[in-house]
Each structure stands twice: as structure tokens, then as C-alpha cells.
């Protein structure tokens, strides 16, 4: 079951690098993947804070939608 969650994390960098390799600039693909990783590390906490605030505002709306289904 864990492989279903981890597989996209392994596959996405490879898929990002393929176009750069086909253009003949494979190192640029590696730099792009590295930059995305560093950006993800830097923005992790602020993005989680924003998502938390949005979900906190909408929690009653989401809960009522689940209650309507059952």
C-alpha cells in the first residue's frame, strides 16, 4: 500500500527530466528537479499554514456535506 503513495514521488522527477534530456540539456533537468525540491523544503511550512487556515474556515461546510450523504 505504501508503494502507491511513494511511486509518484519516484516517477515525477524522471518525467520532468525526460523533456530536458530530449532537448539535449540533461543537467538543466537535474537542476530544475533540485530547485523544485529546495523550493518545496522552503515553502513547506507556509503552505501548510495556508492550507490549515482554509480548511479551518471550511470545516463546518465540509462536515455538513458528509452528513448529507449518509
C-alpha positions as CSV (number, residue, x, y, z in Angstrom):
1,X,0.0,0.0,0.0
2,X,2.9,2.4,0.7
3,X,4.2,1.9,-2.8
4,X,1.0,3.5,-4.2
5,X,1.9,6.7,-2.3
6,X,5.6,6.6,-2.9
7,X,5.5,5.6,-6.6
8,X,4.6,9.1,-7.9
9,X,7.4,10.7,-5.8
10,X,9.8,8.5,-7.7
11,X,8.2,8.8,-11.1
12,X,7.6,12.6,-11.2
13,X,11.3,13.6,-11.2
14,X,12.0,11.2,-14.1
15,X,9.1,12.5,-16.1
16,X,10.3,16.1,-15.5
17,X,13.8,15.2,-16.7
18,X,12.7,13.4,-19.9
19,X,11.9,16.6,-21.9
20,X,15.3,18.2,-20.9
21,X,17.2,15.0,-22.0
22,X,15.4,15.0,-25.3
23,X,16.4,18.7,-25.8
24,X,20.0,17.7,-25.1
25,X,20.3,19.6,-21.8
26,X,20.1,16.8,-19.1
27,X,21.9,18.8,-16.5
28,X,19.2,21.5,-16.7
29,X,16.6,18.9,-15.9
30,X,18.5,17.9,-12.8
31,X,18.9,21.5,-11.7
32,X,15.1,22.0,-12.2
33,X,14.2,19.0,-10.1
34,X,16.7,20.1,-7.4
35,X,15.3,23.6,-7.5
36,X,11.7,22.2,-7.1
37,X,12.9,20.2,-4.1
38,X,14.6,23.1,-2.4
39,X,11.6,25.3,-3.0
40,X,9.3,22.6,-1.5
41,X,11.5,22.5,1.6
42,X,11.4,26.3,1.9
43,X,7.7,26.7,1.3
44,X,6.5,23.6,3.3
45,X,5.6,25.4,6.5
46,X,4.0,28.5,4.9
47,X,1.9,26.3,2.5
48,X,0.7,24.0,5.3
49,X,-0.3,27.1,7.4
50,X,-2.3,28.5,4.5
51,X,-4.0,25.1,3.9
52,X,-4.8,24.8,7.6
53,X,-6.4,28.2,7.7
54,X,-8.5,27.5,4.6
55,X,-9.7,24.1,5.9
56,X,-10.4,25.6,9.4
57,X,-12.7,28.1,7.7
58,X,-14.5,25.4,5.7
59,X,-14.7,22.6,8.2
60,X,-18.4,23.1,9.0
61,X,-19.2,23.3,5.3
62,X,-17.3,20.0,4.6
63,X,-18.8,18.3,7.7
64,X,-22.4,19.2,6.6
65,X,-21.7,17.8,3.1
66,X,-20.6,14.5,4.6
67,X,-23.7,14.4,6.8
68,X,-26.0,14.9,3.8
69,X,-24.6,11.8,2.1
70,X,-25.4,9.4,4.9
